[in-house]
Amino acid sequence: MERPVRRKLLPGVSHPEMPPAVVCESRRVIASARRRAALRDTFDLLILAAVDGLFLRWPHAHIPTLGRDQTALIVAAINALVITYMWSARAFPRWRARRVAATWSSTERNRFARF
């Protein structure tokens, strides 16, 4: 009975001498996705600034069952939540991609770092 060939590398990992074959050029798709994300983030921040401006310029603005001080705390908490969400939506996928890229060869890692 023949023994199966034992490979040194994991499936999908190539030698540094052999560059990966390009199946599709994704630079344009990535650039447009980044532009859309930047526009969405800008729009979210503009809405947040508009709500803050309305609250600050109108002295009678408050949640009906709460006073102005408690409403200001809620507005500040919502600001913190929105900004944290916007940051985490960009940071966590990048961290996950770097963790996956740690298993790649140096050639593949360099290709990932260029984007």
C-alpha positions as CSV (number, residue, x, y, z in Angstrom):
1,M,0.0,0.0,0.0
2,E,1.4,3.4,-1.0
3,R,1.7,6.2,1.5
4,P,0.1,9.5,0.6
5,V,2.5,12.4,-0.2
6,R,3.1,14.6,2.8
7,R,3.1,18.3,2.1
8,K,5.2,20.8,3.9
9,L,2.8,23.7,3.4
10,L,-0.9,24.1,4.2
11,P,-3.4,23.9,1.4
12,G,-3.7,27.3,-0.3
13,V,-0.2,28.5,0.9
14,S,2.3,28.9,-1.9
15,H,6.1,29.1,-2.1
16,P,7.6,32.7,-2.1
17,E,9.1,32.0,-5.5
18,M,5.7,31.4,-7.1
19,P,3.4,34.4,-7.1
20,P,-0.3,33.8,-6.8
21,A,-2.3,33.8,-10.0
22,V,-4.5,36.9,-10.3
23,V,-8.1,35.8,-10.8
24,C,-9.6,39.3,-10.8
25,E,-8.4,42.8,-10.2
26,S,-10.1,43.9,-7.0
27,R,-8.4,47.3,-6.6
28,R,-11.3,49.2,-8.2
29,V,-13.9,47.4,-6.2
30,I,-12.0,48.0,-2.9
31,A,-11.5,51.7,-3.8
32,S,-15.2,52.2,-4.5
33,A,-16.2,50.3,-1.2
34,R,-13.8,52.5,0.7
35,R,-15.3,55.7,-0.9
36,R,-18.9,54.5,0.0
37,A,-17.8,53.7,3.6
38,A,-16.2,57.2,3.9
39,L,-19.4,58.8,2.5
40,R,-21.5,56.8,4.9
41,D,-19.3,57.7,7.9
42,T,-19.4,61.4,6.9
43,F,-23.2,61.3,6.6
44,D,-23.5,59.7,10.0
45,L,-21.3,62.3,11.6
46,L,-23.2,65.1,9.9
47,I,-26.5,63.7,11.3
48,L,-24.9,63.4,14.7
49,A,-23.6,67.0,14.6
50,A,-27.0,68.2,13.5
51,V,-28.7,66.5,16.4
52,D,-26.1,67.9,18.8
53,G,-26.5,71.4,17.3
54,L,-30.2,71.3,17.6
55,F,-29.9,70.2,21.2
56,L,-27.4,72.9,22.1
57,R,-29.1,75.8,20.3
58,W,-32.7,75.0,21.5
59,P,-32.8,75.4,25.3
60,H,-36.1,73.7,25.7
61,A,-35.0,70.5,23.9
62,H,-35.3,67.5,26.2
63,I,-36.9,64.0,26.4
64,P,-40.4,64.5,27.8
65,T,-40.0,62.4,30.9
66,L,-36.5,63.7,31.7
67,G,-34.9,67.0,32.5
68,R,-32.4,68.7,30.3
69,D,-29.4,67.4,32.3
70,Q,-30.5,63.8,31.9
71,T,-31.2,64.3,28.2
72,A,-27.7,65.8,27.7
73,L,-26.3,62.6,29.3
74,I,-28.3,60.4,26.9
75,V,-27.2,62.5,23.9
76,A,-23.6,62.2,25.0
77,A,-24.0,58.4,25.5
78,I,-25.5,58.1,22.0
79,N,-22.7,60.1,20.5
80,A,-20.2,57.7,22.2
81,L,-22.0,54.7,21.0
82,V,-22.2,55.9,17.4
83,I,-18.5,56.9,17.3
84,T,-17.5,53.5,18.9
85,Y,-19.7,51.6,16.3
86,M,-18.1,53.5,13.4
87,W,-14.6,52.8,14.7
88,S,-15.2,49.1,15.5
89,A,-16.9,48.6,12.1
90,R,-13.6,49.5,10.5
91,A,-11.1,48.1,13.0
92,F,-12.4,44.6,13.7
93,P,-12.4,43.4,10.1
94,R,-8.9,44.8,9.6
95,W,-7.7,42.9,12.7
96,R,-9.4,39.7,11.5
97,A,-7.8,40.0,8.1
98,R,-4.4,40.5,9.6
99,R,-4.8,37.4,11.8
100,V,-5.8,35.3,8.7
101,A,-2.9,36.9,6.7
102,A,-0.4,35.7,9.3
103,T,-0.8,32.2,7.9
104,W,0.1,33.3,4.4
105,S,3.5,33.3,2.7
106,S,5.6,36.5,2.6
107,T,4.6,37.2,-1.0
108,E,0.9,36.9,-0.2
109,R,1.3,39.0,2.9
110,N,3.1,41.8,0.9
111,R,0.3,41.8,-1.6
112,F,-2.2,42.2,1.2
113,A,-0.3,45.1,2.7
114,R,-0.4,47.1,-0.5
115,F,-4.2,47.6,-0.3
